[in-house]
Structures are given as structure tokens and as C-alpha cells.
Amino acid sequence: MLEDEVIEAVERGDFKIYAVKTIDEGIEILTGIEAGEMDENGQYPEGTINYLVQERLRSYYEMSREAVAE
């Protein structure tokens, strides 16, 4: 299924292939930072990628509310 060039690169250690079940697993591999699981209150643990995403989205929401209020 893979091109010979890719297989050879993997064998040389120039390239790695990871099987993941979820995007969160991929995020953790690519960033080296835990993705984080949502708790019963809909929050993610501080320091996780999903926490950072949640906070960024919250800041965009607040900025949009401020813009509408002006």
C-alpha cells in the first residue's frame, strides 16, 4: 500500500508511521503534550492541548460579544 520510497525511509529511520484511533492520539504524538479528557463539568485539565483550545475559543467568544456590544 505504501510506496517503496516511503518503506525505505521508514527502514532507515528517516520517517515514522503511527497508527492512531483518535485525533487526540495524533495530537499527543505530534506535540508531545497530553490532549486531555473533558471532565463532568465540560472542562479540560490545565496544561493540555484541549484546555488551550477551549480557552482560545472562549477568548474568541468574549471578543465577539464585546464587538457586538460596541
PyMOL Python script that loads the backbone (N, CA, C, O; Angstrom):
from pymol import cmd

cmd.read_pdbstr("""\
ATOM      1  N   MET A   1       0.820  -1.182   0.000  1.00  0.00           N
ATOM      2  CA  MET A   1       0.000   0.000   0.000  1.00  0.00           C
ATOM      3  C   MET A   1       0.875   1.262   0.000  1.00  0.00           C
ATOM      4  O   MET A   1       0.495   2.285  -0.569  1.00  0.00           O
ATOM      5  N   LEU A   2       2.036   1.182   0.635  1.00  0.00           N
ATOM      6  CA  LEU A   2       2.932   2.332   0.674  1.00  0.00           C
ATOM      7  C   LEU A   2       3.936   2.265  -0.476  1.00  0.00           C
ATOM      8  O   LEU A   2       4.327   1.184  -0.917  1.00  0.00           O
ATOM      9  N   GLU A   3       4.334   3.411  -0.938  1.00  0.00           N
ATOM     10  CA  GLU A   3       5.360   3.488  -1.971  1.00  0.00           C
ATOM     11  C   GLU A   3       6.670   2.915  -1.419  1.00  0.00           C
ATOM     12  O   GLU A   3       6.950   3.029  -0.226  1.00  0.00           O
ATOM     13  N   ASP A   4       7.458   2.305  -2.289  1.00  0.00           N
ATOM     14  CA  ASP A   4       8.748   1.744  -1.877  1.00  0.00           C
ATOM     15  C   ASP A   4       9.633   2.797  -1.218  1.00  0.00           C
ATOM     16  O   ASP A   4      10.346   2.505  -0.258  1.00  0.00           O
ATOM     17  N   GLU A   5       9.583   4.009  -1.733  1.00  0.00           N
ATOM     18  CA  GLU A   5      10.390   5.096  -1.178  1.00  0.00           C
ATOM     19  C   GLU A   5      10.035   5.361   0.283  1.00  0.00           C
ATOM     20  O   GLU A   5      10.918   5.615   1.103  1.00  0.00           O
ATOM     21  N   VAL A   6       8.750   5.303   0.607  1.00  0.00           N
ATOM     22  CA  VAL A   6       8.308   5.524   1.990  1.00  0.00           C
ATOM     23  C   VAL A   6       8.765   4.364   2.868  1.00  0.00           C
ATOM     24  O   VAL A   6       9.263   4.583   3.972  1.00  0.00           O
ATOM     25  N   ILE A   7       8.601   3.147   2.392  1.00  0.00           N
ATOM     26  CA  ILE A   7       9.026   1.971   3.155  1.00  0.00           C
ATOM     27  C   ILE A   7      10.525   2.040   3.443  1.00  0.00           C
ATOM     28  O   ILE A   7      10.954   1.757   4.561  1.00  0.00           O
ATOM     29  N   GLU A   8      11.313   2.410   2.453  1.00  0.00           N
ATOM     30  CA  GLU A   8      12.756   2.534   2.643  1.00  0.00           C
ATOM     31  C   GLU A   8      13.098   3.630   3.651  1.00  0.00           C
ATOM     32  O   GLU A   8      14.007   3.464   4.464  1.00  0.00           O
ATOM     33  N   ALA A   9      12.383   4.735   3.600  1.00  0.00           N
ATOM     34  CA  ALA A   9      12.624   5.827   4.555  1.00  0.00           C
ATOM     35  C   ALA A   9      12.309   5.382   5.976  1.00  0.00           C
ATOM     36  O   ALA A   9      13.021   5.744   6.912  1.00  0.00           O
ATOM     37  N   VAL A  10      11.253   4.605   6.143  1.00  0.00           N
ATOM     38  CA  VAL A  10      10.904   4.071   7.467  1.00  0.00           C
ATOM     39  C   VAL A  10      12.003   3.126   7.935  1.00  0.00           C
ATOM     40  O   VAL A  10      12.437   3.197   9.085  1.00  0.00           O
ATOM     41  N   GLU A  11      12.448   2.255   7.063  1.00  0.00           N
ATOM     42  CA  GLU A  11      13.508   1.303   7.432  1.00  0.00           C
ATOM     43  C   GLU A  11      14.801   2.008   7.834  1.00  0.00           C
ATOM     44  O   GLU A  11      15.519   1.533   8.714  1.00  0.00           O
ATOM     45  N   ARG A  12      15.102   3.138   7.194  1.00  0.00           N
ATOM     46  CA  ARG A  12      16.316   3.904   7.537  1.00  0.00           C
ATOM     47  C   ARG A  12      16.122   4.726   8.807  1.00  0.00           C
ATOM     48  O   ARG A  12      17.090   5.235   9.372  1.00  0.00           O
ATOM     49  N   GLY A  13      14.891   4.853   9.250  1.00  0.00           N
ATOM     50  CA  GLY A  13      14.606   5.671  10.427  1.00  0.00           C
ATOM     51  C   GLY A  13      14.399   7.133  10.097  1.00  0.00           C
ATOM     52  O   GLY A  13      14.373   7.973  10.996  1.00  0.00           O
ATOM     53  N   ASP A  14      14.249   7.454   8.798  1.00  0.00           N
ATOM     54  CA  ASP A  14      14.041   8.836   8.371  1.00  0.00           C
ATOM     55  C   ASP A  14      12.584   9.269   8.513  1.00  0.00           C
ATOM     56  O   ASP A  14      12.273  10.460   8.475  1.00  0.00           O
ATOM     57  N   PHE A  15      11.726   8.321   8.671  1.00  0.00           N
ATOM     58  CA  PHE A  15      10.288   8.583   8.626  1.00  0.00           C
ATOM     59  C   PHE A  15       9.616   7.603   9.567  1.00  0.00           C
ATOM     60  O   PHE A  15      10.044   6.454   9.670  1.00  0.00           O
ATOM     61  N   LYS A  16       8.565   8.039  10.259  1.00  0.00           N
ATOM     62  CA  LYS A  16       7.834   7.154  11.165  1.00  0.00           C
ATOM     63  C   LYS A  16       6.360   7.159  10.798  1.00  0.00           C
ATOM     64  O   LYS A  16       5.814   8.161  10.337  1.00  0.00           O
ATOM     65  N   ILE A  17       5.746   6.033  11.010  1.00  0.00           N
ATOM     66  CA  ILE A  17       4.309   5.890  10.775  1.00  0.00           C
ATOM     67  C   ILE A  17       3.676   5.478  12.095  1.00  0.00           C
ATOM     68  O   ILE A  17       4.125   4.527  12.734  1.00  0.00           O
ATOM     69  N   TYR A  18       2.636   6.191  12.503  1.00  0.00           N
ATOM     70  CA  TYR A  18       1.931   5.892  13.734  1.00  0.00           C
ATOM     71  C   TYR A  18       0.481   5.574  13.409  1.00  0.00           C
ATOM     72  O   TYR A  18      -0.159   6.282  12.631  1.00  0.00           O
ATOM     73  N   ALA A  19      -0.031   4.517  14.003  1.00  0.00           N
ATOM     74  CA  ALA A  19      -1.458   4.208  13.892  1.00  0.00           C
ATOM     75  C   ALA A  19      -2.149   4.843  15.090  1.00  0.00           C
ATOM     76  O   ALA A  19      -1.743   4.622  16.231  1.00  0.00           O
ATOM     77  N   VAL A  20      -3.176   5.620  14.840  1.00  0.00           N
ATOM     78  CA  VAL A  20      -3.920   6.258  15.924  1.00  0.00           C
ATOM     79  C   VAL A  20      -5.406   5.969  15.755  1.00  0.00           C
ATOM     80  O   VAL A  20      -5.899   5.795  14.640  1.00  0.00           O
ATOM     81  N   LYS A  21      -6.101   5.920  16.874  1.00  0.00           N
ATOM     82  CA  LYS A  21      -7.546   5.697  16.852  1.00  0.00           C
ATOM     83  C   LYS A  21      -8.313   7.009  16.865  1.00  0.00           C
ATOM     84  O   LYS A  21      -9.425   7.089  16.344  1.00  0.00           O
ATOM     85  N   THR A  22      -7.714   8.045  17.463  1.00  0.00           N
ATOM     86  CA  THR A  22      -8.415   9.326  17.597  1.00  0.00           C
ATOM     87  C   THR A  22      -7.482  10.477  17.233  1.00  0.00           C
ATOM     88  O   THR A  22      -6.260  10.326  17.221  1.00  0.00           O
ATOM     89  N   ILE A  23      -8.073  11.611  16.940  1.00  0.00           N
ATOM     90  CA  ILE A  23      -7.278  12.805  16.654  1.00  0.00           C
ATOM     91  C   ILE A  23      -6.479  13.203  17.891  1.00  0.00           C
ATOM     92  O   ILE A  23      -5.374  13.731  17.767  1.00  0.00           O
ATOM     93  N   ASP A  24      -7.017  12.960  19.072  1.00  0.00           N
ATOM     94  CA  ASP A  24      -6.286  13.281  20.297  1.00  0.00           C
ATOM     95  C   ASP A  24      -4.983  12.491  20.385  1.00  0.00           C
ATOM     96  O   ASP A  24      -3.968  13.032  20.825  1.00  0.00           O
ATOM     97  N   GLU A  25      -4.991  11.228  19.976  1.00  0.00           N
ATOM     98  CA  GLU A  25      -3.756  10.444  19.970  1.00  0.00           C
ATOM     99  C   GLU A  25      -2.747  11.069  19.011  1.00  0.00           C
ATOM    100  O   GLU A  25      -1.561  11.158  19.329  1.00  0.00           O
ATOM    101  N   GLY A  26      -3.209  11.497  17.851  1.00  0.00           N
ATOM    102  CA  GLY A  26      -2.324  12.151  16.886  1.00  0.00           C
ATOM    103  C   GLY A  26      -1.761  13.450  17.417  1.00  0.00           C
ATOM    104  O   GLY A  26      -0.582  13.746  17.224  1.00  0.00           O
ATOM    105  N   ILE A  27      -2.599  14.230  18.086  1.00  0.00           N
ATOM    106  CA  ILE A  27      -2.160  15.496  18.671  1.00  0.00           C
ATOM    107  C   ILE A  27      -1.045  15.247  19.687  1.00  0.00           C
ATOM    108  O   ILE A  27      -0.048  15.968  19.715  1.00  0.00           O
ATOM    109  N   GLU A  28      -1.223  14.231  20.512  1.00  0.00           N
ATOM    110  CA  GLU A  28      -0.214  13.930  21.526  1.00  0.00           C
ATOM    111  C   GLU A  28       1.105  13.504  20.893  1.00  0.00           C
ATOM    112  O   GLU A  28       2.173  13.892  21.368  1.00  0.00           O
ATOM    113  N   ILE A  29       1.042  12.719  19.836  1.00  0.00           N
ATOM    114  CA  ILE A  29       2.265  12.288  19.154  1.00  0.00           C
ATOM    115  C   ILE A  29       2.969  13.489  18.523  1.00  0.00           C
ATOM    116  O   ILE A  29       4.187  13.629  18.635  1.00  0.00           O
ATOM    117  N   LEU A  30       2.203  14.348  17.863  1.00  0.00           N
ATOM    118  CA  LEU A  30       2.794  15.485  17.153  1.00  0.00           C
ATOM    119  C   LEU A  30       3.333  16.562  18.084  1.00  0.00           C
ATOM    120  O   LEU A  30       4.339  17.201  17.776  1.00  0.00           O
ATOM    121  N   THR A  31       2.672  16.767  19.220  1.00  0.00           N
ATOM    122  CA  THR A  31       3.063  17.866  20.101  1.00  0.00           C
ATOM    123  C   THR A  31       3.866  17.433  21.324  1.00  0.00           C
ATOM    124  O   THR A  31       4.616  18.223  21.898  1.00  0.00           O
ATOM    125  N   GLY A  32       3.703  16.170  21.717  1.00  0.00           N
ATOM    126  CA  GLY A  32       4.338  15.717  22.955  1.00  0.00           C
ATOM    127  C   GLY A  32       3.615  16.218  24.193  1.00  0.00           C
ATOM    128  O   GLY A  32       4.128  16.109  25.307  1.00  0.00           O
ATOM    129  N   ILE A  33       2.427  16.765  23.997  1.00  0.00           N
ATOM    130  CA  ILE A  33       1.622  17.293  25.108  1.00  0.00           C
ATOM    131  C   ILE A  33       0.328  16.497  25.181  1.00  0.00           C
ATOM    132  O   ILE A  33      -0.276  16.187  24.154  1.00  0.00           O
ATOM    133  N   GLU A  34      -0.096  16.168  26.398  1.00  0.00           N
ATOM    134  CA  GLU A  34      -1.336  15.414  26.579  1.00  0.00           C
ATOM    135  C   GLU A  34      -2.509  16.187  25.977  1.00  0.00           C
ATOM    136  O   GLU A  34      -2.605  17.404  26.135  1.00  0.00           O
ATOM    137  N   ALA A  35      -3.393  15.476  25.292  1.00  0.00           N
ATOM    138  CA  ALA A  35      -4.564  16.112  24.693  1.00  0.00           C
ATOM    139  C   ALA A  35      -5.553  16.511  25.781  1.00  0.00           C
ATOM    140  O   ALA A  35      -6.088  17.619  25.741  1.00  0.00           O
ATOM    141  N   GLY A  36      -5.806  15.646  26.741  1.00  0.00           N
ATOM    142  CA  GLY A  36      -6.707  15.938  27.851  1.00  0.00           C
ATOM    143  C   GLY A  36      -8.119  15.448  27.587  1.00  0.00           C
ATOM    144  O   GLY A  36      -8.629  15.539  26.470  1.00  0.00           O
ATOM    145  N   GLU A  37      -8.742  14.926  28.637  1.00  0.00           N
ATOM    146  CA  GLU A  37     -10.115  14.453  28.546  1.00  0.00           C
ATOM    147  C   GLU A  37     -11.033  15.387  29.317  1.00  0.00           C
ATOM    148  O   GLU A  37     -10.691  15.874  30.394  1.00  0.00           O
ATOM    149  N   MET A  38     -12.206  15.626  28.743  1.00  0.00           N
ATOM    150  CA  MET A  38     -13.194  16.509  29.361  1.00  0.00           C
ATOM    151  C   MET A  38     -13.734  15.873  30.641  1.00  0.00           C
ATOM    152  O   MET A  38     -14.021  14.676  30.678  1.00  0.00           O
ATOM    153  N   ASP A  39     -13.868  16.689  31.690  1.00  0.00           N
ATOM    154  CA  ASP A  39     -14.427  16.190  32.938  1.00  0.00           C
ATOM    155  C   ASP A  39     -15.948  16.330  32.930  1.00  0.00           C
ATOM    156  O   ASP A  39     -16.541  16.746  31.935  1.00  0.00           O
ATOM    157  N   GLU A  40     -16.561  15.981  34.044  1.00  0.00           N
ATOM    158  CA  GLU A  40     -18.021  16.007  34.145  1.00  0.00           C
ATOM    159  C   GLU A  40     -18.601  17.417  34.048  1.00  0.00           C
ATOM    160  O   GLU A  40     -19.800  17.581  33.824  1.00  0.00           O
ATOM    161  N   ASN A  41     -17.751  18.439  34.217  1.00  0.00           N
ATOM    162  CA  ASN A  41     -18.196  19.835  34.112  1.00  0.00           C
ATOM    163  C   ASN A  41     -17.904  20.447  32.754  1.00  0.00           C
ATOM    164  O   ASN A  41     -18.103  21.646  32.553  1.00  0.00           O
ATOM    165  N   GLY A  42     -17.432  19.627  31.819  1.00  0.00           N
ATOM    166  CA  GLY A  42     -17.139  20.124  30.480  1.00  0.00           C
ATOM    167  C   GLY A  42     -15.820  20.872  30.376  1.00  0.00           C
ATOM    168  O   GLY A  42     -15.621  21.653  29.445  1.00  0.00           O
ATOM    169  N   GLN A  43     -14.915  20.639  31.326  1.00  0.00           N
ATOM    170  CA  GLN A  43     -13.624  21.311  31.341  1.00  0.00           C
ATOM    171  C   GLN A  43     -12.500  20.311  31.085  1.00  0.00           C
ATOM    172  O   GLN A  43     -12.633  19.117  31.354  1.00  0.00           O
ATOM    173  N   TYR A  44     -11.394  20.827  30.559  1.00  0.00           N
ATOM    174  CA  TYR A  44     -10.210  20.003  30.329  1.00  0.00           C
ATOM    175  C   TYR A  44      -9.143  20.371  31.346  1.00  0.00           C
ATOM    176  O   TYR A  44      -9.118  21.501  31.833  1.00  0.00           O
ATOM    177  N   PRO A  45      -8.259  19.432  31.673  1.00  0.00           N
ATOM    178  CA  PRO A  45      -7.188  19.734  32.634  1.00  0.00           C
ATOM    179  C   PRO A  45      -6.252  20.819  32.101  1.00  0.00           C
ATOM    180  O   PRO A  45      -5.900  20.825  30.921  1.00  0.00           O
ATOM    181  N   GLU A  46      -5.856  21.736  32.986  1.00  0.00           N
ATOM    182  CA  GLU A  46      -4.902  22.781  32.599  1.00  0.00           C
ATOM    183  C   GLU A  46      -3.627  22.142  32.070  1.00  0.00           C
ATOM    184  O   GLU A  46      -3.203  21.086  32.538  1.00  0.00           O
ATOM    185  N   GLY A  47      -3.024  22.799  31.088  1.00  0.00           N
ATOM    186  CA  GLY A  47      -1.780  22.324  30.521  1.00  0.00           C
ATOM    187  C   GLY A  47      -1.959  21.341  29.383  1.00  0.00           C
ATOM    188  O   GLY A  47      -0.974  20.917  28.778  1.00  0.00           O
ATOM    189  N   THR A  48      -3.204  20.965  29.072  1.00  0.00           N
ATOM    190  CA  THR A  48      -3.446  20.050  27.961  1.00  0.00           C
ATOM    191  C   THR A  48      -3.784  20.843  26.700  1.00  0.00           C
ATOM    192  O   THR A  48      -4.175  22.008  26.771  1.00  0.00           O
ATOM    193  N   ILE A  49      -3.629  20.202  25.563  1.00  0.00           N
ATOM    194  CA  ILE A  49      -3.954  20.853  24.290  1.00  0.00           C
ATOM    195  C   ILE A  49      -5.431  21.246  24.249  1.00  0.00           C
ATOM    196  O   ILE A  49      -5.769  22.360  23.848  1.00  0.00           O
ATOM    197  N   ASN A  50      -6.301  20.338  24.661  1.00  0.00           N
ATOM    198  CA  ASN A  50      -7.728  20.645  24.605  1.00  0.00           C
ATOM    199  C   ASN A  50      -8.103  21.795  25.535  1.00  0.00           C
ATOM    200  O   ASN A  50      -9.026  22.554  25.239  1.00  0.00           O
ATOM    201  N   TYR A  51      -7.405  21.930  26.642  1.00  0.00           N
ATOM    202  CA  TYR A  51      -7.624  23.075  27.523  1.00  0.00           C
ATOM    203  C   TYR A  51      -7.246  24.372  26.804  1.00  0.00           C
ATOM    204  O   TYR A  51      -7.980  25.359  26.853  1.00  0.00           O
ATOM    205  N   LEU A  52      -6.097  24.354  26.141  1.00  0.00           N
ATOM    206  CA  LEU A  52      -5.655  25.547  25.415  1.00  0.00           C
ATOM    207  C   LEU A  52      -6.627  25.910  24.301  1.00  0.00           C
ATOM    208  O   LEU A  52      -6.915  27.087  24.084  1.00  0.00           O
ATOM    209  N   VAL A  53      -7.136  24.900  23.593  1.00  0.00           N
ATOM    210  CA  VAL A  53      -8.123  25.148  22.539  1.00  0.00           C
ATOM    211  C   VAL A  53      -9.397  25.726  23.144  1.00  0.00           C
ATOM    212  O   VAL A  53      -9.947  26.700  22.629  1.00  0.00           O
ATOM    213  N   GLN A  54      -9.862  25.130  24.229  1.00  0.00           N
ATOM    214  CA  GLN A  54     -11.070  25.602  24.891  1.00  0.00           C
ATOM    215  C   GLN A  54     -10.923  27.061  25.339  1.00  0.00           C
ATOM    216  O   GLN A  54     -11.841  27.865  25.176  1.00  0.00           O
ATOM    217  N   GLU A  55      -9.769  27.386  25.900  1.00  0.00           N
ATOM    218  CA  GLU A  55      -9.542  28.761  26.353  1.00  0.00           C
ATOM    219  C   GLU A  55      -9.470  29.735  25.180  1.00  0.00           C
ATOM    220  O   GLU A  55      -9.977  30.853  25.274  1.00  0.00           O
ATOM    221  N   ARG A  56      -8.849  29.324  24.080  1.00  0.00           N
ATOM    222  CA  ARG A  56      -8.768  30.191  22.900  1.00  0.00           C
ATOM    223  C   ARG A  56     -10.164  30.442  22.331  1.00  0.00           C
ATOM    224  O   ARG A  56     -10.495  31.571  21.970  1.00  0.00           O
ATOM    225  N   LEU A  57     -10.978  29.394  22.252  1.00  0.00           N
ATOM    226  CA  LEU A  57     -12.344  29.558  21.756  1.00  0.00           C
ATOM    227  C   LEU A  57     -13.155  30.464  22.683  1.00  0.00           C
ATOM    228  O   LEU A  57     -13.965  31.272  22.227  1.00  0.00           O
ATOM    229  N   ARG A  58     -12.925  30.316  23.992  1.00  0.00           N
ATOM    230  CA  ARG A  58     -13.621  31.174  24.957  1.00  0.00           C
ATOM    231  C   ARG A  58     -13.222  32.637  24.750  1.00  0.00           C
ATOM    232  O   ARG A  58     -14.066  33.530  24.837  1.00  0.00           O
ATOM    233  N   SER A  59     -11.937  32.883  24.478  1.00  0.00           N
ATOM    234  CA  SER A  59     -11.491  34.263  24.268  1.00  0.00           C
ATOM    235  C   SER A  59     -12.090  34.834  22.982  1.00  0.00           C
ATOM    236  O   SER A  59     -12.451  36.010  22.943  1.00  0.00           O
ATOM    237  N   TYR A  60     -12.201  34.013  21.924  1.00  0.00           N
ATOM    238  CA  TYR A  60     -12.845  34.480  20.684  1.00  0.00           C
ATOM    239  C   TYR A  60     -14.310  34.821  20.935  1.00  0.00           C
ATOM    240  O   TYR A  60     -14.821  35.816  20.420  1.00  0.00           O
ATOM    241  N   TYR A  61     -14.974  33.999  21.721  1.00  0.00           N
ATOM    242  CA  TYR A  61     -16.373  34.258  22.053  1.00  0.00           C
ATOM    243  C   TYR A  61     -16.513  35.587  22.800  1.00  0.00           C
ATOM    244  O   TYR A  61     -17.386  36.397  22.490  1.00  0.00           O
ATOM    245  N   GLU A  62     -15.644  35.795  23.782  1.00  0.00           N
ATOM    246  CA  GLU A  62     -15.699  37.047  24.546  1.00  0.00           C
ATOM    247  C   GLU A  62     -15.418  38.253  23.654  1.00  0.00           C
ATOM    248  O   GLU A  62     -16.074  39.286  23.787  1.00  0.00           O
ATOM    249  N   MET A  63     -14.444  38.129  22.741  1.00  0.00           N
ATOM    250  CA  MET A  63     -14.149  39.234  21.829  1.00  0.00           C
ATOM    251  C   MET A  63     -15.342  39.524  20.923  1.00  0.00           C
ATOM    252  O   MET A  63     -15.633  40.685  20.635  1.00  0.00           O
ATOM    253  N   SER A  64     -16.028  38.487  20.477  1.00  0.00           N
ATOM    254  CA  SER A  64     -17.181  38.705  19.603  1.00  0.00           C
ATOM    255  C   SER A  64     -18.320  39.375  20.361  1.00  0.00           C
ATOM    256  O   SER A  64     -19.034  40.210  19.806  1.00  0.00           O
ATOM    257  N   ARG A  65     -18.488  39.010  21.627  1.00  0.00           N
ATOM    258  CA  ARG A  65     -19.522  39.667  22.441  1.00  0.00           C
ATOM    259  C   ARG A  65     -19.212  41.141  22.648  1.00  0.00           C
ATOM    260  O   ARG A  65     -20.110  41.982  22.605  1.00  0.00           O
ATOM    261  N   GLU A  66     -17.947  41.451  22.872  1.00  0.00           N
ATOM    262  CA  GLU A  66     -17.532  42.842  23.053  1.00  0.00           C
ATOM    263  C   GLU A  66     -17.738  43.633  21.781  1.00  0.00           C
ATOM    264  O   GLU A  66     -18.163  44.787  21.829  1.00  0.00           O
ATOM    265  N   ALA A  67     -17.443  43.029  20.644  1.00  0.00           N
ATOM    266  CA  ALA A  67     -17.599  43.721  19.352  1.00  0.00           C
ATOM    267  C   ALA A  67     -19.061  44.022  19.075  1.00  0.00           C
ATOM    268  O   ALA A  67     -19.384  45.087  18.550  1.00  0.00           O
ATOM    269  N   VAL A  68     -19.938  43.108  19.417  1.00  0.00           N
ATOM    270  CA  VAL A  68     -21.376  43.300  19.207  1.00  0.00           C
ATOM    271  C   VAL A  68     -21.895  44.390  20.134  1.00  0.00           C
ATOM    272  O   VAL A  68     -22.790  45.144  19.751  1.00  0.00           O
ATOM    273  N   ALA A  69     -21.356  44.489  21.341  1.00  0.00           N
ATOM    274  CA  ALA A  69     -21.812  45.468  22.331  1.00  0.00           C
ATOM    275  C   ALA A  69     -21.409  46.887  21.932  1.00  0.00           C
ATOM    276  O   ALA A  69     -22.020  47.852  22.392  1.00  0.00           O
ATOM    277  N   GLU A  70     -20.402  47.027  21.094  1.00  0.00           N
ATOM    278  CA  GLU A  70     -19.927  48.371  20.721  1.00  0.00           C
ATOM    279  C   GLU A  70     -20.814  49.038  19.766  1.00  0.00           C
ATOM    280  O   GLU A  70     -20.546  50.169  19.361  1.00  0.00           O
TER     281      GLU A  70
END
""", "prot")
cmd.dss("prot")
cmd.show_as("cartoon", "prot")
cmd.util.cbc("prot")
cmd.orient("prot")
